[in-house]
Amino acid sequence: MKKLVAYLGVIVFLLILSGKHTEAQIVNGAYKRSDIFQKKPMPLPSVREADIFWSQKLWRIIDLREKMNLPLFYPTVEIEGRMNLISLLLNGIENGQITPYDASLDDDFKVPMSFEQVKASFGAEATTEEKIDFDTGERTMVTIQGEIRPNDIKQYMIKEEWYFDKQTSTLNVRIIGICPIREFVRAGDATGQVQRQKLFWVYYPEARPLLSTNLVLNPYNSAQQVSFDDLFIKRTFNSYVVIRENVFNNREISSYLSGKDAMLESKRIEDEIFDYEQDLWEY
């Protein structure tokens, strides 16, 4: 009898091990993918001031409503470990991996913000309201916690610097910072006018380790894993210039041109930078 019980115990133990082994072998796809979380940012070549022949700063807008930029807006809820850019930045800020800087002052990364200040910039501050119990007539104050609405982010502003390196004879660009822009309608505004607000700046070199370990959907080839850092470094996004550094306090193009004229000016600035490199050579 004891031998029978021991025999049955061994069988049950083997069945449990077999179940665990089968569960561990589950692959969510046709093949097992590498662990992207171990990926490091692609090293960038060092740049010496003595080698810079020419440079200029630009500010661009990435509009998330454009088809090419949709991978930065979606998914709005986490899917298979993937999240959109604003959710990733907020997680990094909350966990202390990246530092947000006040965008209401300037874009020079001078004044750090706390996560509570970032929440407040989303309009997610806690408020108190008076509630009345209709049975007893008793009045009580109730605290209502504010909510961050990531879907309010419709654009990003990119600060970058273009430079010509005479050591390598190439025109290059480095992204300096990223700033999410929130679009919303003020509560009680009868006109329904859409407001635009720059929330905070993130220093891009500091954010690269976080961006490089999180995947963005590659709509053309799922086998080729692309991180957020890859997307920005390889310039696989669409954008337009809104500011070119100038003597007028870096004024925006929209302050002196509008509509189609503003877009043509943006394109002219891009073409001018491209032509600068081409004009250095004789063919």
ABEGO torsion letter per residue (X at the ends): XAAAAAAAAAAAAAAAAAAAAAAAABBBEABBBBBAAABBBBBBBBBBAAABABBBBBBBBBBAABAAAAAAAOBABBBGGBBBAAAAAAAAAAAGABBBBBAAABAAGABBBBAAAAAAAAGABBBBBBBBBAAAGBBBBBBBBBBBBAAABABBBBBBBBBBBAAAGBBBBBBABBBBBBBBBBBGBAAGBBBBBBABBBBAAAAAAAAAABBBBBAABAABBBBAAAAAAAGBBBBBBABBBBABGGBBAAAABBEAAAAAAAAAAAAAAAAAAAAABBX
